[in-house]
């Protein structure tokens, strides 16, 4: 079904382009009002604008409908599909972790004094 709509959509687009190229611009009507070729037109002195304009409007409406149907088909295909046939487990809701109060280490008040050894002149003091 999608391929048929896509082909119709493409043909409508080409038909709209062709009809728009066949239509005359607003400036081309000035020559027709002075009799320059008005008798040689197939549709009379009004030109072919009325028939081509109506046909273009119908083709544009059909083009819009085919665009809308292609968008609906693409939306339906974008649903999540498990192509590998795997079971996907449902997501588990994990609550906040429980706060465990721990005793923090306490610094002892009685620290040994740092003294340098008697015979060394080093920069690093040693503990008693």
C-alpha positions, -999 to 999 in steps of 0.1 A, spaced: 0 0 0 28 24 9 45 18 -25 13 26 -44 8 58 -24 45 67 -30 42 62 -68 9 83 -69 27 110 -48 55 111 -73 32 112 -103 12 140 -87 43 160 -81 54 157 -117 20 166 -129 19 197 -107 53 208 -120 42 203 -156 9 223 -151 27 251 -134 52 253 -163 23 254 -188 6 284 -171 12 319 -182 23 346 -158 2 377 -150 24 398 -173 15 377 -203 -21 388 -202 -12 423 -213 -4 412 -248 -36 392 -251 -57 423 -242 -43 442 -272 -51 413 -296 -17 398 -298 -25 361 -304 -58 360 -286 -75 344 -316 -49 316 -318 -56 303 -283 -76 271 -278 -96 284 -248 -104 319 -262 -93 353 -252 -93 345 -215 -65 320 -221 -61 287 -206 -56 300 -170 -90 290 -157 -88 253 -167 -51 249 -158 -56 268 -125 -85 245 -114 -66 214 -125 -36 225 -106 -57 232 -75 -72 197 -76 -37 181 -81 -23 201 -52 -52 189 -29 -45 153 -40 -8 159 -34 -15 171 1 -37 141 8 -10 117 -4 16 135 17 -6 132 48 -12 95 42 25 89 38 31 107 71 6 86 89 21 54 75 56 65 85 43 73 120 28 38 124 61 22 113 81 42 138 66 23 168 91 3 188 95 -31 173 116 -59 187 132 -73 156 154 -99 174 125 -115 193 141 -108 227 122 -104 258 129 -70 273 123 -69 310 104 -40 325 124 -13 341 126 -17 379 120 13 400 149 17 424 143 38 454 168 60 472 196 41 489 193 37 526 216 60 545 237 40 569 252 60 597 288 50 603 310 60 631 337 83 618 372 78 630 382 102 658 417 118 658 434 111 691 443 141 711 476 128 724 498 128 694 535 121 698 558 150 693 579 151 661 616 152 668 646 149 646 671 121 653 701 132 673 727 124 647 708 134 614 704 167 599 675 156 576 645 176 567 620 148 577 612 146 614 606 112 630 579 102 654 587 88 688 
